[in-house]
């Protein structure tokens, strides 16, 4: 397995569309009050980690940018387009029940969100999503904090832990915590 520096991965805080079970993909939705509190919890978790001056990166999407501003306590970070969530094509903006109703075959064949969103008509697809995530990770030269999205986090965590695609798809997508990825293993920090 390839060697990577230590990564602290944060999923953005809960958004209005998360609460509605609506697929965001690369569309925008504001953090809820709960989402803002989750970012504040991540700030507390990161306080000692940031003292060691890791590189910090965030997705260009607003929910990750807002989370980064809070969790990094106003500290600087680099925005990288490759950290955007999977582009979920026609599914973006739909609720999961709407996808099940309008695309029953795709929905039934893809019980995990990672697989479902990558199977979306007119979407980015699995290989492109995986390749851009892997490309980003291979450029990291030192310990780094990454603030991005649930599905992207599953792929990041899967790559760093040597998981198969099926194993990645079954990973949890918690908000308000920090996933620590070091030497091929994952631990979760919670406040």
C-alpha positions, 0 to 999 in steps of 0.5 A: 500500500502507498504511504501517505502523510497523516490526514485529519478529515472533516465532513462539513456540518449538517446542511438544510438539504442533509436534514431533508435527505436531499442530494446535494452533490455539487449544488449548494445548501446552507449549514443548519444551526446543528451544522454550525454547532458541529463545526464548532465542535470540530474547532475544539477537536482541532485546536491542539492539532492546528498548533503543529501547523498542518497544511489545511485544504477545503472543498470549494463548495460553500458548506465546506468553506463555512465549516473550514472557516469555523473549524480552523478558527479563522486560520488560512486554508487552500481551496482545491477543486478536486475536493468537491463532492461527487457530481450526482447528475440528475439526482442533484436536488432530488430527495432519496424517495424521489430517486427511488420513485423516478429511478427504481432500477438504479436505486435498487441496484445501489443500496449505498449512497456512494454507489448510488450517486456515482450511478446517477445519469449525467453524473461524474461517475465512479472512476472520475471521482476516484481519480481526482480524489487519488490525484489530490492525495498523491500530492500531499507532502506533509500532515494535512487537514481536509474539510470536504464532503461525505462521499469524498471522505469515504473515498479518501478514507478508503484509499488511505486505509487500503479498502475496496470500493465496497468497503468504502461505500459502507463507511459511516459519514459522521458530521461534527467529528474528525477522522484521523488517518495514519499509517493505514488505520482510522480513528475518530475524534469526537467532542 
